[in-house]
Amino acid sequence: MISGDRRYRESIEQQLMNHHVSFPARSRLEEMKRASLFATAALLPVLLLGACSTLASRSNTGVVVTRSAQIRSSTAVVAADLLEVNRGDVVDILDSADIPDPSDNSRKERWYRVRARDEEKIEGWIEARNIMPDKVLENARKLAEEDKGTPPQATGQLHAGSNLRLTPDRSSNENIMMRLDSGSSFEIIGWKRVPKLKGADSTESDTAPKPGSATTGGNKGPQSDEENPEEQETTELWYKVRLSPTISPAPEGWIYGKQVELMVPSDIIYYRTGREFVAWRRLDDDSSDETSGSKGKDVAKESRPGSWVILERSSSKEPHKPDEPDFDRIYVLGYEKHDQDHYTAYRSPDLEGYLPLRIEGRGAEKTFSVRIKDESGKMTEAKYGLYRDDRGGICDARFDAHCLWIGQREFRGGVSGRIVGPHLDYRS
């Protein structure tokens, strides 16, 4: 019986040797497997917990910025549409992925995995360009908060689709908040000249690049400086704009100047003679709410005639400088209701002026102010008083010697009174 057991064990060991595995080695192998399974089982909850924490840390909300977009079942071209979302809808952002652009494999599109806030809580994928994350929106609101006391200086409109950015910089697409459609209108509250990027296109594409995608230059043929004066420019102009909620959830941002057309009101557009109008404000409107601007009206199409203060800038073919003045002349255009005609109430000498233009007061007690650099290079605030004749019109020094002028540096007619202008408070 014992010899039989020995032969059976020898037979088993021989079979294991034929498979190049000894009996002790097999025991060690089984022990290693058991230890590995135990370690994996112990580590698995930790990994799952870590994955959930990472996903939760990436989770935030976003606002739909396009008029309408589809949440899809995947990022594939043939994916199914799950739900249509509209501008202003809020979604939860669960994850993001950069997917090769089907039309150009050298570029990638950023997609968000989102959860809609409908009854079914539908989850799916949507292109990132259609969503403004809450962090971006928060930065735009901070920008607007900084400028809440700045009144609109002019109105503008896009003549081609363009990008709304957080900063006046085209070197990266990471500062793009959304794409604005051609024809979008806005209030201009300031502008800035920045050094021009070498090799940059003079205009942004009508189809704005997607956030996270690579910037590519246009395929343009060589042009001489005479054929293309833009090549001589060393700076580029950017407008800081304030937008209506119907156009953008972001209340404020920057737009590349080449895409913007200034919407000069029809009441004054024909008074441009050799100089550009860079800012304008009505003088016969109630200015109790400085930041209300046009209060929803299209100022460019405003046909009601009236009195205006206009800031002008000389046209020049010379390259612009980053620190050049915003305007070089003040023009006050009065309106005579009886004759139904405009007249020049005041035109300043050439100066170095800077925004913002502010109007204060009500009715006949209005004043306006700008910043002016004097001969020594010191920046001072210049305040101008508006004085009216017996008929309520802004005085015209050329026709009425018994009224006070706006910002005049001389006093005519021998009439007692006060003249308010830059560095001048004259009493006869």
Secondary structure, 3 states (H helix, E strand, C coil): CHHHHHHHHHHHHHHHHHCCCCHHHHHHHHHHHHHHHHHHHHHHHHHHHHHHHHHHHHCEEEEECCCEEEEECCCCCCCCEEEEEECCCEEEEEEEEEEEECCEEEEEEEEEEEECCCCCCCEEEEEHHHEEEHHHHHHHHHHHHHCCCCCCCEEEEECCCEEEECCCCCCCCCCEEEEECCCCEEEEEEEEEEECCCCCCCCCCCCCCCCCCCCCCCCCCCCCCCCCHHHHCCEEEEEEEECCCCCCCCCEEEEEHHHEEECCCCCCHHHCCCEEEEEEEECCCCCCCHHHCCCCCCHHHCCCCCCEEEEEEECCCCCCCCCCCCECEEEEEEEECCCCEEEEEEECCCCEEEEEEEEECCHHHCEEEEEEECCCCCEEEEEEECCECCCCCECCCCCCCCCCCCCCCCCCCCCCCEEEECCEEEEC
